[in-house]
Amino acid sequence: MSGNRRTTLKRAIANLYFPLVTVGFIAAVYATAAAIVGESLILPRLGEILAEAGKLLTKSSFYKSLLFTLLRALAAFAAAFVAGGALGIAANASGAVEKLLSPLMVLLRAIPTMAVIFLLVLWFRSAYAPMIVAFTILLPLCYAETKTALSSLDGGIFEMCKVYAVPKRRVLARFVLPQIAPPLIDGAAGNLSFSVKLVIAGEALAQTAAGLGGALNMANVYLETARLMAITLIAVVVCFVLEFSIRLLLLPSRRWR
């Protein structure tokens, strides 16, 4: 293993270690607070939450809800990534396009998230509203990340490639992708976990039957606090795994540099 890859791997392990320390600290604080309150309806103990999570993980209906939520989140993220990337490329290539898109992106960023969720839940069916909610909020983020990554490219390299008649495919593979891939992958990792969060919120407000949001809503209606927190815990773990998995893609992308 080369020195650069070893260093990158150590950095990835460190990035995993420190969040785990933080999680341990939060768990300790929560356990102390739950012991002080002593009321499961308000703050169930960690053991109760973990026991409820174990029960959920034995039910096929829960896996079905989790699968539907992940599919919605992945679909919304993929659509926003492609659309935002295409618009970002167009805006970077043309000042006129950038001026046309700028008010729309500012509007999408400025509208309160809850207002977007409430409106889209009213306008669309409960099965599709969560995806459209996530897409609408993620689109300006993906657009801005793509535009920023492209604008950071070194123009001198392109001039040099033009002088030496370097083929465009080689310019793309050797100069463009190595520079824009790391920030785009890093942004995609956060956006995917954010997409899961948005979809769950949309499902809860739209009362979508098949999804983690619907399961959270039912737990809230029946005052099953331990179950509500168990579903939340599982959702957090899933988001962490998704984000960490995507960040692993930074290992080969950094090797291109």
C-alpha positions as CSV (number, residue, x, y, z in Angstrom):
1,M,0.0,0.0,0.0
2,S,1.4,3.4,-1.0
3,G,2.1,6.1,1.5
4,N,-0.7,8.3,0.2
5,R,-3.3,5.5,0.4
6,R,-2.2,4.6,3.9
7,T,-2.5,8.2,5.0
8,T,-5.9,8.5,3.4
9,L,-7.1,5.3,5.1
10,K,-5.8,6.5,8.5
11,R,-7.7,9.7,7.9
12,A,-10.9,7.8,7.1
13,I,-10.5,5.7,10.3
14,A,-10.0,8.8,12.3
15,N,-13.1,10.3,10.8
16,L,-15.0,7.3,11.9
17,Y,-13.4,7.2,15.4
18,F,-14.2,10.7,16.5
19,P,-17.9,10.6,15.6
20,L,-18.2,7.4,17.6
21,V,-16.7,9.2,20.6
22,T,-19.2,11.9,20.2
23,V,-22.0,9.4,20.0
24,G,-20.8,7.7,23.2
25,F,-20.8,11.1,24.9
26,I,-24.3,11.9,23.8
27,A,-25.5,8.4,24.9
28,A,-24.0,9.0,28.3
29,V,-25.7,12.4,28.7
30,Y,-29.0,10.9,27.5
31,A,-28.8,8.0,29.9
32,T,-28.1,10.3,32.8
33,A,-31.1,12.6,31.9
34,A,-33.4,9.6,31.5
35,A,-32.4,8.3,34.9
36,I,-33.0,11.7,36.5
37,V,-36.4,12.1,34.8
38,G,-37.5,8.5,35.5
39,E,-40.5,8.7,33.2
40,S,-40.5,6.4,30.1
41,L,-43.3,8.4,28.4
42,I,-41.0,11.5,28.4
43,L,-37.5,10.0,28.3
44,P,-37.4,6.2,27.9
45,R,-34.2,4.6,29.1
46,L,-31.6,3.5,26.6
47,G,-32.3,-0.2,27.3
48,E,-36.0,0.4,26.5
49,I,-35.1,2.1,23.2
50,L,-32.7,-0.6,22.2
51,A,-35.2,-3.3,23.1
52,E,-37.8,-1.6,21.0
53,A,-35.3,-1.3,18.1
54,G,-34.6,-5.0,18.4
55,K,-38.3,-5.8,18.1
56,L,-38.6,-3.6,15.0
57,L,-35.7,-5.3,13.4
58,T,-37.4,-8.6,13.6
59,K,-40.5,-7.5,11.7
60,S,-40.7,-7.7,8.0
61,S,-43.2,-4.8,7.9
62,F,-40.5,-2.5,9.3
63,Y,-38.0,-3.5,6.7
64,K,-40.7,-2.8,4.1
65,S,-41.1,0.7,5.5
66,L,-37.4,1.3,5.6
67,L,-37.0,0.1,2.0
68,F,-39.7,2.5,0.8
69,T,-38.2,5.4,2.6
70,L,-34.7,4.6,1.2
71,L,-36.0,4.2,-2.3
72,R,-37.8,7.6,-2.1
73,A,-34.7,9.2,-0.7
74,L,-32.4,7.7,-3.3
75,A,-34.8,8.7,-6.2
76,A,-35.1,12.3,-4.9
77,F,-31.3,12.6,-4.4
78,A,-30.5,11.1,-7.8
79,A,-32.9,13.4,-9.6
80,A,-31.6,16.5,-7.7
81,F,-28.0,15.5,-8.3
82,V,-28.5,15.1,-12.0
83,A,-30.7,18.1,-12.5
84,G,-28.6,20.3,-10.2
85,G,-25.4,19.1,-11.9
86,A,-26.8,19.8,-15.4
87,L,-28.0,23.3,-14.4
88,G,-24.7,24.0,-12.6
89,I,-22.7,23.1,-15.7
90,A,-25.0,25.3,-17.9
91,A,-24.6,28.2,-15.5
92,N,-20.9,27.8,-15.3
93,A,-20.7,27.8,-19.1
94,S,-23.0,30.8,-19.7
95,G,-23.4,33.9,-17.7
96,A,-26.8,34.5,-19.2
97,V,-28.0,31.1,-17.9
98,E,-26.6,31.8,-14.5
99,K,-28.5,35.1,-14.3
100,L,-31.7,33.3,-15.4
101,L,-31.3,30.6,-12.8
102,S,-30.1,32.7,-9.9
103,P,-33.5,34.1,-8.8
104,L,-35.0,30.6,-8.9
105,M,-32.2,29.1,-6.8
106,V,-32.4,32.0,-4.3
107,L,-36.1,31.5,-4.1
108,L,-35.8,27.7,-3.4
109,R,-33.1,28.4,-0.8
110,A,-35.1,31.2,0.9
111,I,-38.5,29.4,1.2
112,P,-38.8,27.8,4.7
113,T,-38.4,24.1,4.6
114,M,-41.6,23.5,6.5
115,A,-43.5,25.7,4.1
116,V,-42.2,23.7,1.2
117,I,-43.2,20.4,2.9
118,F,-46.7,21.6,3.8
119,L,-47.5,22.9,0.3
120,L,-46.1,19.9,-1.6
121,V,-48.0,17.5,0.8
122,L,-51.2,19.4,-0.1
123,W,-50.5,19.3,-3.9
124,F,-49.3,15.8,-4.4
125,R,-50.3,12.3,-3.4
126,S,-48.9,11.0,-0.1
127,A,-46.7,8.4,-1.9
128,Y,-45.0,11.1,-4.1
129,A,-45.0,14.2,-1.9
130,P,-42.0,13.1,0.2
131,M,-39.8,12.6,-2.9
132,I,-40.8,16.0,-4.4
133,V,-40.1,17.7,-1.1
134,A,-36.6,16.3,-0.9
135,F,-35.9,17.0,-4.6
136,T,-37.1,20.6,-4.3
137,I,-34.9,21.3,-1.3
138,L,-31.8,19.4,-2.6
139,L,-31.9,20.9,-6.1
140,P,-30.3,24.3,-5.2
141,L,-27.7,22.6,-3.0
142,C,-26.6,20.3,-5.8
143,Y,-26.6,23.2,-8.2
144,A,-24.4,25.4,-6.0
145,E,-22.0,22.5,-5.3
146,T,-21.6,21.7,-9.0
147,K,-21.1,25.4,-9.9
148,T,-18.6,26.0,-7.1
149,A,-16.6,22.9,-8.1
150,L,-16.4,23.9,-11.7
151,S,-15.6,27.5,-11.0
152,S,-12.6,26.4,-8.9
153,L,-10.9,24.7,-11.8
154,D,-7.5,26.1,-12.7
155,G,-7.9,27.9,-16.1
156,G,-4.2,27.8,-16.7
157,I,-4.3,24.1,-17.1
158,F,-6.8,24.4,-19.9
159,E,-4.7,26.9,-21.7
160,M,-1.7,24.6,-21.4
161,C,-3.7,21.7,-22.7
162,K,-4.9,23.8,-25.7
163,V,-1.3,24.8,-26.5
164,Y,-0.1,21.1,-26.5
165,A,-3.3,19.9,-28.2
166,V,-4.2,17.5,-25.4
167,P,-7.4,15.5,-26.4
168,K,-10.5,16.6,-24.6
169,R,-11.2,13.2,-23.2
170,R,-7.8,13.2,-21.6
171,V,-8.3,16.7,-20.2
172,L,-11.6,15.5,-18.7
173,A,-10.1,12.3,-17.2
174,R,-6.7,13.8,-16.1
175,F,-7.5,17.3,-15.0
176,V,-11.3,18.0,-14.6
177,L,-12.6,14.9,-12.8
178,P,-9.7,14.7,-10.3
179,Q,-10.4,18.3,-9.2
180,I,-14.2,18.3,-9.1
181,A,-14.9,14.7,-7.9
182,P,-13.8,15.1,-4.2
183,P,-16.0,18.2,-3.4
184,L,-19.0,16.7,-5.4
185,I,-18.7,13.3,-3.6
186,D,-18.3,15.0,-0.2
187,G,-21.4,17.1,-0.9
188,A,-23.3,14.1,-2.2
189,A,-22.6,12.2,1.1
190,G,-24.3,14.9,3.1
191,N,-27.1,15.5,0.6
192,L,-28.1,11.8,0.6
193,S,-28.5,11.6,4.4
194,F,-30.3,14.9,4.2
195,S,-32.6,13.4,1.6
196,V,-33.5,10.6,4.0
197,K,-34.3,13.1,6.7
198,L,-36.5,15.2,4.3
199,V,-38.3,12.1,3.0
200,I,-39.1,10.9,6.5
201,A,-40.4,14.4,7.4
202,G,-42.5,14.4,4.3
203,E,-43.9,10.9,5.0
204,A,-44.8,11.9,8.5
205,L,-46.7,15.0,7.4
206,A,-48.3,13.4,4.4
207,Q,-49.2,10.3,6.6
208,T,-47.6,8.0,4.0
209,A,-48.5,4.5,5.0
210,A,-45.4,2.7,3.8
211,G,-42.4,4.5,5.2
212,L,-40.5,5.4,8.3
213,G,-42.3,8.7,8.5
214,G,-45.6,6.9,8.7
215,A,-44.2,4.6,11.4
216,L,-43.0,7.7,13.4
217,N,-46.5,9.2,13.0
218,M,-48.2,6.1,14.4
219,A,-45.8,5.9,17.3
220,N,-46.5,9.5,18.1
221,V,-50.3,9.1,17.9
222,Y,-50.2,6.1,20.4
223,L,-47.6,7.9,22.7
224,E,-45.1,5.1,22.1
225,T,-42.1,7.2,22.9
226,A,-39.6,4.3,23.1
227,R,-40.7,3.1,19.6
228,L,-40.6,6.6,18.2
229,M,-37.0,7.0,19.5
230,A,-36.1,3.5,18.3
231,I,-37.2,4.4,14.8
232,T,-35.3,7.6,15.0
233,L,-32.2,5.8,16.2
234,I,-32.3,3.3,13.3
235,A,-32.8,6.2,10.8
236,V,-29.8,8.0,12.2
237,V,-27.7,4.8,11.9
238,V,-28.9,4.2,8.3
239,C,-28.0,7.8,7.4
240,F,-24.5,7.5,9.0
241,V,-23.9,4.2,7.1
242,L,-25.0,5.8,3.8
243,E,-22.9,8.9,4.3
244,F,-19.8,7.0,5.4
245,S,-20.2,4.6,2.4
246,I,-20.2,7.5,-0.1
247,R,-17.3,9.2,1.6
248,L,-15.3,6.0,1.0
249,L,-15.5,6.9,-2.7
250,L,-13.2,9.8,-1.8
251,L,-10.3,7.3,-1.4
252,P,-9.9,6.5,-5.1
253,S,-10.9,10.1,-6.1
254,R,-8.1,11.5,-4.1
255,R,-5.7,9.1,-5.6
256,W,-6.4,10.8,-9.0
257,R,-4.8,14.0,-7.7
